[in-house]
């Protein structure tokens, strides 16, 4: 009887487990990496680094744990960019190291430099002693005056897409997942946080991430930081002067985690904290595991812009748990995440809020289509010989989300939710290609109409229904009335209604109408950065001189690419060049890159 009970218990336990993930075959070829992971693969990274603000450099070592895939392999090939490699060493046991000869390849402006290190059949560890360059594309070094508190310097990393190689020598491909640990020595008065287990009460704890992630998700920030919890598993890191404001803005984060778990299964990362960075951060947010990096431009004071937190949280399933294997598969991260983001918003704030977000996203996509080639309008673009950042536009986000909304409509929400939950279980902690994802989809949902058109062609397949928000439909006569010179009531509008109103006005407005907009709604004096950026874009397009001082102030303090690039594009080139000369030193390299190209400024 006892034996039967034990067997029964074991069977019940096995039935409660999620499906076993599929076995991984060869790692897909990545045109954006020199690495040879199908011969020798890095599985763990151990960092021991010191932060030197005065030199704008990290210095120390990285120990790489390696696995021999091909027993005949004679070398491991790593990615690097502008790193000073002082020594490479090899070890069979992680204790005794011997110096290893290394060679570097010819630098490439996009890929950086290949780093070749010989390995023997028993080699299990590679230790590289190195330092980073002040020009490292992943690192943003900020002087005290560029921070909120203006007392201490600040450093943060941005690894996506292929910038991690500029501060860690490793196999910098999303198909190569690694665990990591780190010791970071920082100057007095600063503390380090990472995309790993952080210790709010221990300034010098050792960081550790036990779940394997793509290298672009290894992240570090150093500065004057304070932690405020927002729930049992959630909290906010920020400079002390804005920490309380950020914690209040993100008070619903714990509810977001619970909503996502209800839809797609357990949150598997332990904690979910948000780090609010200085305004030079080039993106709205970055989904670094356990610690989302976020721009302060979303601190609107009314939670109207927290969809960004919902988006980065959603990456804990789509992007971090199941990742794109190459950068042409980027839509697997962002399309799935954008769809899930809006499902979280619907759970917390209602369907109309989610539909407003979706409608604004659709409008962005239609505008983006006008600027892109047919090939770049595809979900799976060809990026050979190009910077993977070229594929980081609204297409993978919004066209990807539309694809999933179309599938939901075809199969019903209940069945589609079950499919997504199974998808995350099946591919958990793996990096996959579009082909693998679509094979699984068709095996579990059935044939997909227009699949090739979605994946490989420009525009949208025929018959795709755009999202419709009733609140926006109601605004159409309001826009007409305002253009006719009538007064309108905006007292109950939220951020999304304001954006739809401003974007619904003619692109060309005369000085009289621009002045009327400003006088009636105090737009130049606005404090909501999303609305302000839209207004300043209109001001730049229409040469509205009363907003020029505010426009220059905005561009010299905010580095978010979503705002900055369109503003420079809309300005007169002479004016743009003059402002950029002042603003450029405060921008991250990922913001400088497109503006440099636009204005013909030599990159450095």
PyMOL commands that set and color helices and strands:
alter all, ss='L'
color gray80, all
select helices_A, chain A and resi 2-16+144-146+164-166+215-217+240-249+253-264+296-298+307-314+327-329+331-349+351-369+375-377+388-391+394-411+413-426+434-445+451-456+470-473+476-483+495-504+511-521+529-541+545-555+561-570+573-586+589-599
alter helices_A, ss='H'
color red, helices_A
select strands_A, chain A and resi 40-52+57-68+75-80+84-91+97-99+102-104+113-118+125-131+139-142+154-157+177-185+191-194+207-214+220-223+226-229+234-238+272-276+285-286+291-294+322-324+430-432
alter strands_A, ss='S'
color yellow, strands_A
deselect
rebuild
show_as cartoon
